[in-house]
Amino acid sequence: MELTPKNIVTELDRNIIGQDNAKRAVAIALRNRYRRSKLTAAMREEIYPKNIIMKGPTGVGKTEIARRLAKLVKAPFIKVEATKFTEVGYVGRDVESMIRDLVEASIRLVKEERIATVKPRAEEMAMTKIVSILYPVVKNNYDQDKTPEEIKALIKEGIKGGRYNKLEIDIEIVEQKQPGPMMPGMEINITDIMGDFLPKRRRIKRMFVEDALRILTNEESDKLIDTENLNSEALRRAEQEGIIFIDEIDKIAGGNAGRSGPDVSREGVQRDILPIVEGCTVTTKYGPIKTDYILFIAAGAFHVSKIEDLIPELQGRFPITVELDSLTKEDFVSILTKTENSLLVQYAALLGVENVKLVFDKDAIDEIADIAVKQNETNENIGARRLQSILEQLLEDISFNATGDYPEYEVKITKAYVDEHLAKIIKNQDIKKYII
């Protein structure tokens, strides 16, 4: 499927309800990357991504939009919280660490793709090793008229069929490197730097055949992968396709009257983030990476501060601002019924393991949505996360008593059931109406 802006929005609609403006903004940003890739090298150098600020309460889909967007195009993606960083000179994470985290995410992404490609061959090589270990142990279980090669072929079939899964064998494995000290300010493990120059330590370990097959397959996969090429491709993807989601950016904005204490987590952090977003080169253990073409999506509730409270230079690097809406009752109903793998589907699947068939009436779903809206109005507005809290309380008795000891039986969740099991929540809502 070609990822046109309309198609991107359609894909996002499968998991995220509403927020059309935000979906359109990220869809255009993603499509512009494709358009840029079709231009000449000279023109590509001049075109930078248009970074986005999402403004809206928690739980309305800000993070989910960015995460689903990255998953859609298999782009390296990380989420960071602006409040975790400190100004240069203070103890804490420096802002460059977000770029190193992005590179690590890119390395994992590319490695998974390469492993999937070489896995059949690696599994074959691992199986040959295990057959050699098993042959002296189990050869007498086979017809002695057969040749050693024929017996080994039968052992191999037995491994594939799971016949030897729980048989213990001794295998030689590479000892995992223990984390070493970190280089100050670099967040680079010294053990990782020296690892390529030090001989790999191996040791004998006893384990089940199924575990040995998995570990040896991973080892053989690593041998078949060109590490240098992998690192180079991962750096390229992080540079050209990476997406960094900076959450809680409103917490480092100025204008928070009444707040006291040092300013190291606010304007100082903004000024440190600025060169990263503007474009600079960051050193990582895999090599230098330019940040010029990484797409940054920032998000915050902006209840106390405003977007205008960010320093002007940083505002200028986020030219697109989209406001996300609070969720309505209709949105909650859609979240429960129209999204893929919704909470109702998840709970039905979990309890289905215990032979409980969970069925929700339409009126029950409406009542759950109504309670969620009122809870968000009378308490802290936590958006769609409110549904998790409500459903957990609603289904607590069923989850506790379901043991799988009985044949499949149906449990119908009606409006009356909801009112009965959430009576305490409903009562508290009614009382709060009269509190000034």
C-alpha positions as a printed NumPy array, in Angstrom:
array([[  0.   ,   0.   ,   0.   ],
       [  1.329,   3.421,  -0.964],
       [  1.522,   5.67 ,   2.09 ],
       [ -0.235,   8.767,   0.801],
       [ -1.419,  11.229,   3.477],
       [ -4.975,   9.872,   3.179],
       [ -3.774,   6.277,   3.537],
       [ -1.628,   7.207,   6.547],
       [ -4.643,   8.804,   8.262],
       [ -6.751,   5.728,   7.441],
       [ -4.131,   3.471,   9.052],
       [ -3.963,   5.686,  12.147],
       [ -7.787,   5.622,  12.372],
       [ -7.624,   1.876,  13.006],
       [ -6.099,   2.451,  16.437],
       [ -6.727,   6.104,  17.322],
       [-10.133,   7.762,  17.548],
       [-10.599,  11.389,  16.468],
       [ -7.765,  13.97 ,  16.521],
       [ -8.025,  14.513,  12.761],
       [ -5.887,  17.683,  12.766],
       [ -2.974,  15.936,  14.466],
       [ -3.251,  12.934,  12.136],
       [ -3.232,  15.186,   9.06 ],
       [ -0.168,  17.077,  10.327],
       [  1.92 ,  13.945,  10.94 ],
       [  0.704,  12.343,   7.69 ],
       [  1.92 ,  15.352,   5.696],
       [  5.25 ,  15.367,   7.584],
       [  5.746,  11.687,   6.777],
       [  4.782,  12.071,   3.124],
       [  7.176,  15.004,   2.778],
       [  9.985,  12.645,   3.727],
       [  9.054,  10.421,   0.8  ],
       [  8.83 ,  13.425,  -1.51 ],
       [ 12.224,  14.651,  -0.316],
       [ 13.81 ,  11.238,  -1.014],
       [ 12.843,  11.595,  -4.708],
       [ 14.679,  14.893,  -5.163],
       [ 18.275,  15.529,  -6.217],
       [ 20.967,  15.312,  -3.54 ],
       [ 21.535,  19.073,  -3.682],
       [ 17.835,  19.807,  -3.14 ],
       [ 17.523,  17.2  ,  -0.362],
       [ 20.231,  19.013,   1.583],
       [ 18.085,  22.159,   1.632],
       [ 14.809,  20.6  ,   2.797],
       [ 14.372,  20.047,   6.526],
       [ 11.477,  18.334,   8.34 ],
       [  8.756,  20.576,   9.76 ],
       [  8.696,  19.687,  13.445],
       [  5.371,  19.534,  15.282],
       [  4.059,  20.521,  18.712],
       [  0.945,  18.691,  19.903],
       [ -1.053,  20.488,  22.571],
       [ -3.707,  18.579,  24.5  ],
       [ -4.578,  16.836,  27.783],
       [ -3.055,  13.502,  28.728],
       [ -4.541,  10.315,  27.339],
       [ -5.984,  11.738,  24.102],
       [ -3.538,  10.021,  21.722],
       [ -0.468,  12.269,  21.369],
       [  2.125,   9.563,  22.027],
       [  0.098,   6.895,  20.252],
       [ -0.079,   8.948,  17.038],
       [  3.702,   9.335,  16.94 ],
       [  4.362,   5.687,  17.87 ],
       [  1.923,   4.296,  15.31 ],
       [  3.34 ,   6.634,  12.676],
       [  6.868,   5.297,  13.218],
       [  5.629,   1.692,  13.235],
       [  3.802,   2.294,   9.974],
       [  7.018,   3.062,   8.076],
       [  9.383,   1.028,  10.306],
       [ 11.243,   4.177,  11.278],
       [ 13.554,   4.383,  14.313],
       [ 11.474,   5.899,  17.124],
       [ 12.014,   6.867,  20.746],
       [  9.939,   8.689,  23.318],
       [ 11.713,  10.9  ,  25.849],
       [ 10.421,  13.108,  28.64 ],
       [ 11.737,  16.652,  28.665],
       [ 11.709,  16.674,  32.473],
       [ 14.359,  13.91 ,  32.603],
       [ 17.034,  16.188,  31.156],
       [ 19.144,  18.749,  33.   ],
       [ 21.162,  21.727,  31.862],
       [ 24.828,  21.099,  31.026],
       [ 26.889,  21.26 ,  34.207],
       [ 24.277,  19.597,  36.428],
       [ 23.969,  15.944,  37.401],
       [ 21.48 ,  14.112,  35.194],
       [ 20.916,  13.101,  31.586],
       [ 22.215,  15.448,  28.935],
       [ 20.019,  16.145,  25.909],
       [ 22.427,  14.432,  23.488],
       [ 21.48 ,  11.111,  25.099],
       [ 18.169,  11.187,  23.194],
       [ 20.111,  10.977,  19.925],
       [ 22.176,   8.056,  21.212],
       [ 18.965,   6.329,  22.298],
       [ 17.56 ,   6.851,  18.795],
       [ 20.663,   5.262,  17.26 ],
       [ 20.31 ,   2.277,  19.615],
       [ 16.66 ,   1.917,  18.545],
       [ 17.772,   2.05 ,  14.909],
       [ 20.455,  -0.594,  15.523],
       [ 17.83 ,  -2.922,  17.057],
       [ 15.426,  -2.298,  14.186],
       [ 17.974,  -3.037,  11.445],
       [ 19.394,  -6.017,  13.345],
       [ 15.935,  -7.595,  13.678],
       [ 15.47 ,  -7.249,   9.91 ],
       [ 18.879,  -8.791,   9.17 ],
       [ 18.327, -11.625,  11.653],
       [ 14.982, -12.45 ,  10.001],
       [ 16.838, -12.751,   6.682],
       [ 19.606, -15.083,   7.911],
       [ 17.576, -17.009,  10.505],
       [ 16.789, -20.095,   8.357],
       [ 20.499, -20.577,   7.587],
       [ 21.549, -19.836,  11.189],
       [ 18.98 , -22.283,  12.537],
       [ 20.301, -24.978,  10.207],
       [ 23.866, -24.402,  11.439],
       [ 22.732, -24.44 ,  15.094],
       [ 20.811, -27.658,  14.527],
       [ 23.894, -29.322,  13.021],
       [ 25.837, -28.494,  16.199],
       [ 23.1  , -29.906,  18.433],
       [ 22.831, -33.062,  16.337],
       [ 26.574, -33.622,  16.851],
       [ 26.106, -33.269,  20.618],
       [ 23.035, -35.537,  20.719],
       [ 24.355, -38.28 ,  18.428],
       [ 26.532, -40.105,  21.02 ],
       [ 23.732, -39.847,  23.599],
       [ 20.723, -41.078,  21.611],
       [ 22.17 , -43.081,  18.701],
       [ 21.347, -46.381,  20.401],
       [ 17.66 , -45.464,  20.328],
       [ 17.668, -45.901,  16.56 ],
       [ 17.936, -48.9  ,  14.228],
       [ 21.613, -49.883,  14.318],
       [ 21.411, -51.041,  10.704],
       [ 21.243, -47.403,   9.656],
       [ 24.359, -45.406,   8.824],
       [ 25.516, -42.601,  11.162],
       [ 24.354, -40.05 ,   8.6  ],
       [ 20.894, -41.603,   8.452],
       [ 20.647, -41.603,  12.264],
       [ 21.734, -37.948,  12.379],
       [ 19.033, -37.108,   9.842],
       [ 16.444, -38.79 ,  12.081],
       [ 17.768, -36.941,  15.156],
       [ 17.435, -33.699,  13.215],
       [ 13.816, -34.518,  12.424],
       [ 13.276, -35.293,  16.098],
       [ 14.656, -31.876,  17.082],
       [ 12.366, -30.154,  14.565],
       [  9.388, -32.092,  15.907],
       [ 10.184, -31.154,  19.507],
       [ 11.024, -34.7  ,  20.573],
       [ 14.189, -33.616,  22.431],
       [ 12.981, -30.238,  23.736],
       [ 13.288, -31.208,  27.411],
       [ 16.485, -33.223,  27.098],
       [ 19.417, -31.471,  28.779],
       [ 22.734, -31.084,  26.948],
       [ 26.005, -29.209,  27.542],
       [ 26.867, -26.525,  25.014],
       [ 29.64 , -23.966,  24.732],
       [ 28.313, -20.407,  24.63 ],
       [ 29.806, -16.926,  24.487],
       [ 29.724, -15.29 ,  27.904],
       [ 27.657, -12.115,  27.925],
       [ 29.599,  -8.916,  28.581],
       [ 28.859,  -7.293,  31.921],
       [ 28.117,  -3.553,  31.817],
       [ 31.242,  -1.553,  32.594],
       [ 31.688,   2.007,  33.828],
       [ 30.156,   4.826,  31.79 ],
       [ 32.247,   7.569,  30.232],
       [ 31.278,  10.839,  31.982],
       [ 28.841,  12.908,  29.933],
       [ 28.935,  10.463,  27.017],
       [ 26.697,   7.63 ,  28.252],
       [ 28.969,   5.231,  26.373],
       [ 29.909,   1.982,  28.069],
       [ 33.699,   1.508,  28.181],
       [ 33.189,  -2.271,  27.956],
       [ 31.412,  -1.768,  24.6  ],
       [ 34.324,   0.272,  23.253],
       [ 36.939,  -2.288,  24.326],
       [ 34.777,  -5.311,  23.494],
       [ 36.011,  -5.708,  19.924],
       [ 39.643,  -5.748,  21.069],
       [ 39.181,  -8.292,  23.86 ],
       [ 38.909, -12.067,  23.22 ],
       [ 35.412, -13.445,  23.713],
       [ 35.113, -15.674,  26.745],
       [ 33.281, -18.953,  26.313],
       [ 31.911, -21.356,  28.888],
       [ 30.063, -24.648,  29.069],
       [ 26.449, -24.463,  30.167],
       [ 23.819, -27.171,  30.641],
       [ 20.38 , -26.42 ,  29.237],
       [ 17.374, -27.913,  27.459],
       [ 17.685, -28.612,  23.746],
       [ 14.984, -26.051,  22.887],
       [ 16.917, -23.325,  24.747],
       [ 20.211, -24.422,  23.203],
       [ 18.701, -24.208,  19.727],
       [ 17.529, -20.649,  20.367],
       [ 20.86 , -19.466,  21.822],
       [ 22.997, -21.122,  19.145],
       [ 20.712, -19.756,  16.412],
       [ 21.252, -16.249,  17.79 ],
       [ 25.02 , -16.787,  17.898],
       [ 25.124, -18.07 ,  14.318],
       [ 22.9  , -15.177,  13.186],
       [ 25.367, -12.697,  14.677],
       [ 28.21 , -14.376,  12.753],
       [ 26.301, -14.145,   9.46 ],
       [ 25.498, -10.442,   9.843],
       [ 27.957,  -7.831,   8.584],
       [ 28.199,  -5.637,  11.697],
       [ 29.913,  -2.744,   9.952],
       [ 27.253,  -2.625,   7.259],
       [ 24.508,  -2.947,   9.883],
       [ 25.854,  -0.015,  11.905],
       [ 26.216,   2.125,   8.794],
       [ 22.631,   1.437,   7.693],
       [ 21.302,   2.053,  11.219],
       [ 23.06 ,   5.436,  11.401],
       [ 21.655,   6.379,   7.985],
       [ 18.12 ,   5.451,   9.033],
       [ 18.37 ,   7.321,  12.317],
       [ 19.598,  10.418,  10.447],
       [ 17.121,  10.349,   7.588],
       [ 14.067,   8.562,   9.012],
       [ 14.313,   8.882,  12.814],
       [ 11.428,  10.25 ,  14.88 ],
       [ 11.914,  11.612,  18.402],
       [  8.84 ,  12.259,  20.528],
       [  9.572,  14.774,  23.305],
       [  6.811,  14.51 ,  25.899],
       [  6.019,  16.971,  28.707],
       [  7.707,  19.839,  26.922],
       [  5.283,  22.192,  28.707],
       [  7.021,  21.306,  32.004],
       [ 10.238,  23.024,  30.861],
       [  8.443,  26.117,  29.532],
       [  8.713,  29.391,  31.444],
       [  5.805,  31.392,  32.776],
       [  5.04 ,  29.019,  35.641],
       [  4.155,  31.583,  38.262],
       [  4.44 ,  30.337,  41.779],
       [  7.108,  27.758,  40.998],
       [ 10.311,  28.034,  42.907],
       [ 13.701,  26.38 ,  42.818],
       [ 16.539,  26.309,  40.312],
       [ 15.813,  26.785,  36.616],
       [ 18.004,  23.89 ,  35.459],
       [ 15.046,  21.85 ,  34.242],
       [ 13.418,  24.636,  32.294],
       [ 14.967,  27.392,  30.187],
       [ 18.455,  25.868,  30.483],
       [ 17.17 ,  22.565,  29.091],
       [ 15.365,  24.401,  26.287],
       [ 18.625,  26.054,  25.253],
       [ 20.385,  22.678,  25.302],
       [ 17.634,  21.063,  23.198],
       [ 17.766,  23.902,  20.666],
       [ 21.   ,  22.882,  18.821],
       [ 19.792,  19.266,  18.691],
       [ 16.564,  20.331,  16.982],
       [ 18.273,  22.95 ,  14.801],
       [ 20.797,  20.424,  13.564],
       [ 24.181,  19.384,  14.903],
       [ 26.493,  16.366,  14.96 ],
       [ 26.384,  14.022,  17.956],
       [ 29.065,  11.432,  18.678],
       [ 27.85 ,   7.89 ,  19.371],
       [ 29.732,   4.627,  19.816],
       [ 28.649,   3.668,  16.284],
       [ 29.914,   6.891,  14.744],
       [ 28.805,  10.525,  14.365],
       [ 25.202,  11.322,  13.455],
       [ 23.703,  14.541,  12.105],
       [ 20.389,  15.577,  13.65 ],
       [ 19.316,  17.955,  10.842],
       [ 16.779,  15.596,   9.241],
       [ 15.332,  13.862,  12.32 ],
       [ 11.624,  14.604,  12.803],
       [ 10.904,  15.982,  16.281],
       [  7.365,  15.819,  17.657],
       [  6.904,  17.609,  20.979],
       [  3.827,  17.312,  23.174],
       [  2.402,  18.759,  26.343],
       [ -0.85 ,  19.585,  28.106],
       [  0.069,  23.28 ,  28.504],
       [ -2.417,  23.708,  31.377],
       [ -0.245,  26.113,  33.336],
       [  2.24 ,  27.351,  30.745],
       [  1.607,  28.234,  27.097],
       [  3.457,  27.344,  23.925],
       [  4.419,  31.026,  23.773],
       [  6.343,  30.538,  27.046],
       [  8.95 ,  28.43 ,  25.244],
       [ 11.998,  30.418,  24.196],
       [ 11.389,  32.015,  20.748],
       [ 14.269,  30.148,  19.104],
       [ 12.794,  26.797,  20.106],
       [  9.292,  27.819,  19.033],
       [ 10.746,  28.661,  15.624],
       [ 12.039,  25.104,  15.233],
       [  8.496,  23.743,  15.73 ],
       [  6.574,  25.572,  13.001],
       [  3.496,  23.321,  13.154],
       [  1.17 ,  23.426,  16.168],
       [ -1.869,  21.184,  16.465],
       [ -4.376,  21.119,  19.299],
       [ -5.89 ,  17.796,  20.33 ],
       [ -9.439,  17.678,  21.681],
       [-10.632,  16.209,  24.962],
       [-12.458,  12.927,  24.495],
       [-16.261,  12.877,  24.413],
       [-18.628,  10.051,  25.347],
       [-18.92 ,   9.124,  21.662],
       [-15.122,   8.939,  21.45 ],
       [-14.993,   6.577,  24.422],
       [-17.65 ,   4.332,  22.837],
       [-15.624,   4.264,  19.596],
       [-12.4  ,   3.515,  21.48 ],
       [-14.109,   0.517,  23.098],
       [-15.787,  -0.801,  19.956],
       [-14.012,   0.391,  16.799],
       [-10.266,   0.236,  17.443],
       [ -8.227,  -2.865,  16.681],
       [ -7.492,  -4.865,  19.811],
       [ -9.575,  -2.517,  21.958],
       [ -9.703,  -2.991,  25.72 ],
       [-12.92 ,  -5.022,  25.388],
       [-11.236,  -7.347,  22.895],
       [ -8.191,  -7.657,  25.173],
       [-10.234,  -8.549,  28.266],
       [-12.341, -11.011,  26.258],
       [ -9.151, -12.708,  25.021],
       [ -7.588, -12.836,  28.505],
       [-10.677, -14.349,  30.121],
       [-11.205, -16.631,  27.126],
       [ -8.087, -18.476,  28.34 ],
       [-10.131, -19.376,  31.443],
       [-13.103, -20.552,  29.307],
       [-15.061, -17.371,  30.084],
       [-16.88 , -15.867,  27.103],
       [-17.249, -12.165,  27.86 ],
       [-20.088, -10.32 ,  26.091],
       [-20.82 ,  -6.592,  26.493],
       [-24.29 ,  -5.106,  25.876],
       [-24.476,  -1.846,  23.934],
       [-26.115,  -0.176,  26.948],
       [-23.275,  -1.384,  29.166],
       [-20.678,   0.128,  26.842],
       [-22.616,   3.427,  26.799],
       [-22.704,   3.42 ,  30.615],
       [-18.938,   2.727,  30.852],
       [-18.26 ,   5.609,  28.446],
       [-20.56 ,   7.906,  30.4  ],
       [-18.831,   7.07 ,  33.696],
       [-15.418,   7.655,  32.079],
       [-16.442,  11.143,  30.903],
       [-17.86 ,  12.091,  34.309],
       [-14.795,  10.739,  36.099],
       [-12.543,  12.862,  33.896],
       [-14.716,  15.898,  34.59 ],
       [-14.833,  15.495,  38.378],
       [-11.273,  14.192,  38.865],
       [ -8.039,  14.639,  36.929],
       [ -8.635,  14.367,  33.173],
       [ -6.522,  11.382,  32.138],
       [ -8.28 ,  10.795,  28.826],
       [ -8.634,   7.256,  27.501],
       [ -6.52 ,   5.873,  30.343],
       [ -9.618,   6.278,  32.494],
       [-11.16 ,   3.304,  30.685],
       [ -8.406,   0.996,  31.947],
       [ -9.139,   1.96 ,  35.545],
       [-12.9  ,   1.54 ,  35.123],
       [-12.731,  -1.815,  33.315],
       [-10.255,  -3.21 ,  35.823],
       [-12.676,  -2.441,  38.671],
       [-15.682,  -3.634,  36.675],
       [-14.167,  -7.032,  35.85 ],
       [-12.289,  -7.583,  39.106],
       [-14.669, -10.265,  40.449],
       [-14.73 , -12.186,  37.166],
       [-10.924, -12.027,  36.788],
       [-10.41 , -13.178,  40.377],
       [-12.839, -16.115,  40.237],
       [-12.078, -17.387,  36.713],
       [ -9.846, -20.46 ,  36.975],
       [-10.45 , -22.418,  33.776],
       [-11.794, -25.403,  35.735],
       [-15.186, -25.348,  33.996],
       [-16.339, -25.748,  30.389],
       [-16.813, -22.527,  28.441],
       [-19.596, -20.359,  29.822],
       [-20.883, -16.925,  28.87 ],
       [-20.821, -13.861,  31.125],
       [-22.976, -11.   ,  29.897],
       [-22.053,  -7.491,  31.023],
       [-25.25 ,  -5.427,  31.142],
       [-25.956,  -1.859,  32.246],
       [-27.305,  -3.238,  35.528],
       [-24.059,  -5.166,  36.065],
       [-22.037,  -1.989,  35.411],
       [-24.167,   0.069,  37.818],
       [-23.897,  -2.6  ,  40.51 ],
       [-20.127,  -3.111,  40.292],
       [-19.249,   0.544,  39.83 ],
       [-21.755,   1.833,  42.394],
       [-19.007,   3.352,  44.527],
       [-17.617,   5.373,  41.609],
       [-21.081,   6.565,  40.57 ],
       [-21.941,   7.546,  44.158],
       [-18.741,   9.6  ,  44.505],
       [-19.527,  11.355,  41.216],
       [-22.998,  12.288,  42.473],
       [-21.592,  13.65 ,  45.761],
       [-18.984,  15.784,  43.961],
       [-21.738,  17.588,  42.07 ],
       [-22.703,  19.319,  45.301],
       [-19.16 ,  20.223,  46.42 ],
       [-18.239,  23.827,  45.629]])
